[in-house]
Amino acid sequence: AGFETIPTAPHPEPTPMADLNALLSAEFGAGYQDLRATLPHDPNGPNGDFVARPLLGLDILAVHHTAGPRDQTWKAIAETHIRDRGFAGIGYHIGIRQGAVAYLGDVGQGRACCRDMNHRVLCVTLTGNYETMPLDAADAKVLLRVTRVIQGWAQGTVGRKLKVLGHGEVPLQATACPGRNLLPEVHRIAALPDLGTAAGPDAPRLLAA
């Protein structure tokens, strides 16, 4: 659902992105790939390149769906984001596809996943269109595990857990993403005691600056 690259100023703060990579690799083993260096990338598009952001500004984990086929490849999604949306590359940070996890874009960069909010969000996406298709049980379990890894990383890196929200619950968003069949699982995960404060429909008002 419509994303836009929001420029932010480069920031010299050290970004321990390798730590998140190591944590995801340790959690998922052969079911994990780091694709950051291999996915299509065009820094000269109409929105320019993705730029660094201060990690201390992160406070939201936004869950998305790709709104396409569940078996669509990350390469194809990246190409679509570049060609059709003018992004520098794939708009998300972490992806879940048919039970496997991929690191898609550096968390130290504002990507293109939440209009006007890319400086505050870490974006996790699942392939599929969850307005129309049911959520696969394996993907639901992987989303829980990914969220747990990210929250542990955020606690150590940012000093706090992130608010877990569906894309459309993030302030300033007008979208059905991540779909009516995925959103209840997002709420269930957000409400778990070890994963942070529950963030239901009132979260945009509570988080609004």
C-alpha positions in Angstrom: 0.0 0.0 0.0 1.3 3.5 -1.0 4.8 4.2 0.3 7.0 7.2 -0.1 10.6 7.9 0.6 11.0 10.7 3.1 14.5 12.3 3.0 16.2 12.5 6.3 19.6 14.0 7.0 22.6 11.6 7.2 23.7 11.0 10.7 27.1 9.9 12.0 25.8 7.7 14.8 27.3 4.2 14.8 24.7 1.7 13.7 25.1 -1.9 15.0 23.2 -3.3 12.1 25.4 -6.4 12.0 24.1 -7.3 15.4 20.5 -7.6 14.1 21.8 -9.6 11.2 23.6 -12.0 13.6 20.6 -12.3 15.9 18.3 -13.1 12.9 20.8 -15.6 11.6 21.1 -17.3 14.9 17.3 -17.5 15.3 16.4 -18.8 11.9 19.6 -20.6 10.6 19.0 -22.0 7.1 15.6 -20.2 7.0 17.3 -16.8 6.9 19.0 -14.7 4.2 20.8 -11.4 4.3 19.8 -9.8 0.9 20.8 -6.2 1.6 23.8 -6.3 -0.8 22.1 -8.3 -3.6 18.6 -6.8 -4.1 18.1 -4.3 -7.0 19.1 -0.8 -6.0 18.9 2.5 -7.9 20.2 5.5 -6.0 19.5 7.8 -8.9 15.7 7.5 -9.0 13.3 10.4 -8.5 13.3 10.0 -4.7 17.0 9.7 -4.4 18.8 7.1 -2.3 17.9 5.9 1.2 19.8 7.8 3.8 21.0 7.1 7.3 18.9 7.9 10.3 19.6 8.0 14.1 18.5 4.7 15.6 17.6 6.4 18.8 14.6 7.9 16.9 13.0 4.4 16.3 9.8 3.8 18.3 7.5 1.8 16.0 7.7 -1.7 14.5 5.2 -1.5 11.6 3.9 -4.7 10.1 2.9 -4.7 6.4 1.8 -7.1 3.6 3.1 -6.8 0.1 -0.5 -7.0 -1.3 0.8 -9.4 -4.0 1.3 -13.2 -4.4 2.6 -15.1 -1.5 5.4 -16.6 -3.6 6.5 -13.3 -5.2 10.3 -12.9 -4.9 12.0 -10.1 -3.0 13.9 -9.3 -6.2 10.6 -8.8 -8.1 9.2 -6.7 -5.3 12.4 -4.5 -5.2 12.2 -4.1 -9.0 8.5 -3.0 -8.7 9.4 -0.5 -6.0 12.1 1.0 -8.2 10.2 1.0 -11.4 6.7 1.9 -10.3 7.2 3.9 -7.1 10.5 5.6 -7.7 12.1 4.2 -4.6 15.9 3.5 -4.4 15.2 -0.2 -3.7 12.8 -2.3 -1.7 10.9 -0.3 0.8 11.0 -2.7 3.8 13.6 -3.7 6.4 12.7 -7.3 7.2 10.7 -9.7 5.1 8.8 -13.0 5.7 8.1 -15.1 2.7 6.6 -18.6 2.9 8.1 -19.2 6.3 11.5 -17.9 5.6 13.1 -14.6 6.8 15.2 -12.1 4.8 17.0 -8.9 5.8 16.0 -6.6 3.0 17.1 -3.1 3.9 19.4 -1.7 6.6 17.6 -0.7 9.8 20.0 2.2 10.0 18.3 3.7 7.0 14.9 5.3 6.6 13.4 3.1 3.9 10.0 3.7 2.1 7.3 2.0 4.1 5.4 4.6 6.1 4.7 7.9 4.5 6.2 10.8 6.5 7.2 8.4 9.3 10.2 6.5 7.9 12.5 8.2 10.4 10.6 6.4 13.2 9.7 3.0 11.9 11.3 -0.4 11.5 9.2 -2.2 8.8 8.5 -5.9 8.7 6.5 -7.3 5.7 4.9 -10.6 4.8 4.4 -11.5 1.2 0.7 -12.0 0.3 -2.5 -10.0 0.3 -4.2 -10.4 3.7 -7.2 -8.5 2.7 -8.3 -11.5 0.7 -6.2 -14.5 1.7 -5.9 -16.2 5.1 -2.7 -15.8 7.1 -0.6 -19.0 6.9 0.0 -20.5 10.4 3.8 -20.9 9.7 4.1 -17.2 8.7 2.3 -16.2 11.9 4.7 -18.1 14.0 7.7 -16.6 12.1 6.3 -13.1 12.6 6.1 -13.7 16.3 9.8 -14.9 16.4 10.9 -12.0 14.2 9.2 -9.6 16.5 10.8 -11.1 19.5 14.3 -10.9 18.0 13.7 -7.2 16.9 12.4 -6.3 20.4 15.5 -7.8 22.0 17.7 -5.9 19.6 15.8 -2.7 20.1 16.0 -3.0 23.9 19.7 -3.3 23.7 20.3 -0.8 20.8 17.6 1.9 21.3 17.0 1.4 25.0 13.3 0.5 24.6 10.9 -1.9 22.9 9.1 -0.6 19.9 5.3 -0.1 19.5 4.0 -3.0 17.4 1.5 -1.6 14.9 -0.1 -2.5 11.6 0.9 -0.2 8.8 -2.5 1.5 8.8 -2.3 2.2 12.6 0.9 4.2 12.2 0.3 8.0 12.5 -0.4 9.7 9.2 -1.2 6.5 7.3 -4.3 5.9 5.2 -4.2 2.3 4.2 -5.8 -1.1 4.8 -2.3 -2.6 5.0 -1.5 -5.1 6.5 -5.0 -6.5 5.7 -7.9 -7.6 7.8 -6.6 -11.2 8.1 -3.2 -10.2 9.4 -4.0 -7.3 11.6 -5.6 -9.4 14.4 -2.3 -11.4 14.7 -0.4 -8.1 14.9 -2.6 -7.1 17.8 -2.2 -10.5 19.5 1.6 -10.2 19.2 1.6 -6.6 20.4 -0.4 -7.6 23.5 2.1 -10.3 24.7 3.8 -9.2 27.9 7.4 -9.8 26.7 6.9 -7.9 23.4 5.8 -4.5 24.6 2.6 -2.5 25.2 -0.5 -3.6 23.3 -1.2 -1.2 20.4 -4.8 -1.5 19.3 -6.9 0.9 17.2 -6.2 3.9 19.4 -2.5 3.7 18.9 -2.2 6.4 16.2 -3.8 8.9 18.5 -1.6 7.9 21.4 1.6 8.0 19.2 0.7 11.2 17.3 3.4 13.8 17.8 
